[in-house]
Amino acid sequence: GSYNKLVVVVGRVFQKVPWLVREMEGQLEEMSVARKKSSLTELVLAKIGQLVGDDNTLANELGVEMPRKVWHYLAYADLVVARMKDTRQWAVYLLKDFPHSAETASLIDEEGWELRTKLKTALKEAELVAEVQTDVEEDRIWVSITTTKKTKGRARDMEKLYK
């Protein structure tokens, strides 16, 4: 994909810390477009490495809760890329009684988080190990669910889930 699409994905992955994205883009200003893409990829991987590593310095500096597992970043990025490519067939559902107002943008973010939490809880009650990712934009919520049957071996279940 193009550099601009990569910037969109990076913006979604680091949506809680938009200043970090601006900071990374600022480091690339003097580079050619061809070099920007590979350099941004390297910067993003380095930041994710810092966030999931043993040293919590970057996570503390950000001041917000960020995922601590690599596969959470991979799963979310996969959802964002799939949504952008529009190669999958998506099921569309109307959110019953959802208000249409100027506050809808913040409400849809909350609704996405609540939906994710409820889905994870329901899948856990069904004795499934699940990874649920949501992406929210304007009046839409995209959901990606990966599951595997829960066994006594948690490590093996997680490995099957993230294959």
Kinemage of the C-alpha trace (Angstrom):
@kinemage 1
@onewidth
@group {chain A} dominant
@subgroup {mainchain}
@vectorlist {calphas} color= white
{ca gly a 1} P 0.000 0.000 0.000
{ca ser a 2} L 0.900 3.660 -0.108
{ca tyr a 3} L 2.589 5.772 2.551
{ca asn a 4} L -0.693 7.651 3.156
{ca lys a 5} L -2.541 4.412 3.886
{ca leu a 6} L 0.221 3.367 6.270
{ca val a 7} L -0.185 6.692 8.094
{ca val a 8} L -3.916 5.968 8.487
{ca val a 9} L -3.200 2.505 9.948
{ca val a 10} L -0.562 3.924 12.291
{ca gly a 11} L -3.017 6.657 13.322
{ca arg a 12} L -5.635 4.047 14.189
{ca val a 13} L -3.159 1.824 16.063
{ca phe a 14} L -1.955 4.784 18.129
{ca gln a 15} L -5.301 6.610 18.265
{ca lys a 16} L -5.000 7.145 22.033
{ca val a 17} L -1.732 9.032 21.533
{ca pro a 18} L -2.067 11.050 18.298
{ca trp a 19} L 0.876 13.247 19.298
{ca leu a 20} L 3.122 10.159 19.061
{ca val a 21} L 2.061 9.681 15.433
{ca arg a 22} L 2.753 13.357 14.697
{ca glu a 23} L 6.151 13.007 16.380
{ca met a 24} L 7.032 9.979 14.215
{ca glu a 25} L 5.854 11.764 11.058
{ca gly a 26} L 7.951 14.782 12.043
{ca gln a 27} L 11.061 12.601 12.068
{ca leu a 28} L 10.360 11.706 8.422
{ca glu a 29} L 9.774 15.206 6.970
{ca glu a 30} L 13.043 15.516 5.065
{ca met a 31} L 12.869 12.032 3.509
{ca ser a 32} L 11.607 10.959 0.103
{ca val a 33} L 8.174 9.305 -0.005
{ca ala a 34} L 9.759 5.931 -0.826
{ca arg a 35} L 12.023 6.148 2.222
{ca lys a 36} L 9.245 7.490 4.492
{ca lys a 37} L 7.213 4.287 4.254
{ca ser a 38} L 9.997 1.941 5.350
{ca ser a 39} L 11.207 4.381 8.014
{ca leu a 40} L 7.715 4.810 9.464
{ca thr a 41} L 7.332 1.032 9.574
{ca glu a 42} L 10.633 0.777 11.472
{ca leu a 43} L 9.593 3.536 13.904
{ca val a 44} L 6.227 1.901 14.576
{ca leu a 45} L 7.785 -1.509 15.179
{ca ala a 46} L 10.313 0.076 17.539
{ca lys a 47} L 7.532 1.845 19.495
{ca ile a 48} L 5.479 -1.345 19.741
{ca gly a 49} L 8.623 -3.182 20.853
{ca gln a 50} L 9.057 -0.622 23.632
{ca leu a 51} L 5.410 -0.927 24.677
{ca val a 52} L 5.411 -4.713 24.898
{ca gly a 53} L 8.922 -5.053 26.344
{ca asp a 54} L 9.908 -5.324 29.983
{ca asp a 55} L 10.852 -1.645 30.214
{ca asn a 56} L 7.652 0.333 30.910
{ca thr a 57} L 9.275 3.744 30.351
{ca leu a 58} L 7.401 4.567 27.107
{ca ala a 59} L 4.078 3.268 28.464
{ca asn a 60} L 4.489 5.506 31.530
{ca glu a 61} L 5.453 8.510 29.368
{ca leu a 62} L 2.345 8.112 27.205
{ca gly a 63} L 0.056 8.391 30.202
{ca val a 64} L -2.588 6.095 28.702
{ca glu a 65} L -3.149 2.352 28.856
{ca met a 66} L -1.746 0.676 25.759
{ca pro a 67} L -1.786 -3.030 24.849
{ca arg a 68} L 1.071 -5.056 26.359
{ca lys a 69} L 1.014 -7.973 23.899
{ca val a 70} L 2.333 -7.945 20.331
{ca trp a 71} L -0.596 -9.961 19.000
{ca his a 72} L -3.055 -7.293 20.153
{ca tyr a 73} L -1.325 -4.801 17.842
{ca leu a 74} L -1.223 -7.365 15.032
{ca ala a 75} L -4.904 -8.278 15.388
{ca tyr a 76} L -6.013 -4.644 15.476
{ca ala a 77} L -3.807 -3.658 12.538
{ca asp a 78} L -5.211 -6.634 10.623
{ca leu a 79} L -8.756 -5.383 11.257
{ca val a 80} L -7.886 -1.826 10.162
{ca val a 81} L -6.113 -3.010 7.001
{ca ala a 82} L -8.958 -5.399 6.107
{ca arg a 83} L -11.460 -2.579 6.582
{ca met a 84} L -9.411 -0.250 4.386
{ca lys a 85} L -8.846 -2.823 1.632
{ca asp a 86} L -12.547 -3.632 1.626
{ca thr a 87} L -11.804 -7.173 0.401
{ca arg a 88} L -13.918 -8.887 3.026
{ca gln a 89} L -17.640 -9.161 3.030
{ca trp a 90} L -18.919 -7.320 6.078
{ca ala a 91} L -22.247 -7.941 7.770
{ca val a 92} L -24.052 -4.699 8.545
{ca tyr a 93} L -26.430 -4.280 11.466
{ca leu a 94} L -28.383 -1.250 12.582
{ca leu a 95} L -27.799 -0.347 16.231
{ca lys a 96} L -31.342 -0.343 17.576
{ca asp a 97} L -32.405 2.903 19.264
{ca phe a 98} L -28.977 4.478 18.790
{ca pro a 99} L -29.346 8.271 19.066
{ca his a 100} L -28.531 10.495 16.110
{ca ser a 101} L -27.077 13.696 17.491
{ca ala a 102} L -23.970 15.868 17.511
{ca glu a 103} L -22.631 13.733 20.384
{ca thr a 104} L -22.808 10.575 18.247
{ca ala a 105} L -19.032 10.519 17.647
{ca ser a 106} L -18.185 10.081 21.329
{ca leu a 107} L -21.163 7.791 21.859
{ca ile a 108} L -20.127 5.469 19.022
{ca asp a 109} L -16.640 5.137 20.573
{ca glu a 110} L -18.233 4.142 23.881
{ca glu a 111} L -20.613 1.774 22.091
{ca gly a 112} L -17.680 0.102 20.326
{ca trp a 113} L -15.890 -0.434 23.643
{ca glu a 114} L -19.043 -1.749 25.346
{ca leu a 115} L -19.773 -4.083 22.434
{ca arg a 116} L -16.219 -5.441 22.566
{ca thr a 117} L -16.459 -5.996 26.338
{ca lys a 118} L -19.855 -7.712 26.114
{ca leu a 119} L -18.685 -9.975 23.275
{ca lys a 120} L -15.554 -11.006 25.179
{ca thr a 121} L -17.626 -11.773 28.296
{ca ala a 122} L -20.221 -13.792 26.353
{ca leu a 123} L -17.540 -15.797 24.541
{ca lys a 124} L -15.735 -16.500 27.816
{ca glu a 125} L -19.015 -17.733 29.342
{ca ala a 126} L -19.373 -20.036 26.306
{ca glu a 127} L -15.983 -21.539 27.303
{ca leu a 128} L -14.151 -20.059 24.341
{ca val a 129} L -10.837 -18.251 24.339
{ca ala a 130} L -11.420 -15.151 22.240
{ca glu a 131} L -9.688 -12.141 20.757
{ca val a 132} L -12.137 -9.352 19.953
{ca gln a 133} L -11.013 -6.226 18.121
{ca thr a 134} L -13.230 -3.259 17.314
{ca asp a 135} L -12.580 -0.224 15.160
{ca val a 136} L -14.912 2.740 15.247
{ca glu a 137} L -15.281 5.519 12.724
{ca glu a 138} L -18.082 8.033 12.290
{ca asp a 139} L -21.274 5.972 12.530
{ca arg a 140} L -19.757 2.504 12.080
{ca ile a 141} L -18.255 -0.190 14.293
{ca trp a 142} L -16.133 -2.940 12.746
{ca val a 143} L -15.672 -6.099 14.791
{ca ser a 144} L -13.167 -8.890 14.276
{ca ile a 145} L -13.503 -12.041 16.404
{ca thr a 146} L -11.086 -14.944 16.657
{ca thr a 147} L -11.952 -17.897 18.891
{ca thr a 148} L -10.759 -21.319 19.930
{ca lys a 149} L -12.227 -23.832 22.347
{ca lys a 150} L -10.939 -23.435 25.896
{ca thr a 151} L -8.804 -26.338 27.150
{ca lys a 152} L -6.682 -26.877 30.251
{ca gly a 153} L -3.570 -25.651 28.415
{ca arg a 154} L -3.870 -21.838 28.351
{ca ala a 155} L -0.528 -21.359 26.576
{ca arg a 156} L -1.563 -23.751 23.797
{ca asp a 157} L -4.988 -22.107 23.541
{ca met a 158} L -3.341 -18.696 23.092
{ca glu a 159} L -0.971 -20.100 20.491
{ca lys a 160} L -3.910 -21.563 18.518
{ca leu a 161} L -5.807 -18.287 18.844
{ca tyr a 162} L -3.025 -16.157 17.381
{ca lys a 163} L -1.901 -18.461 14.561
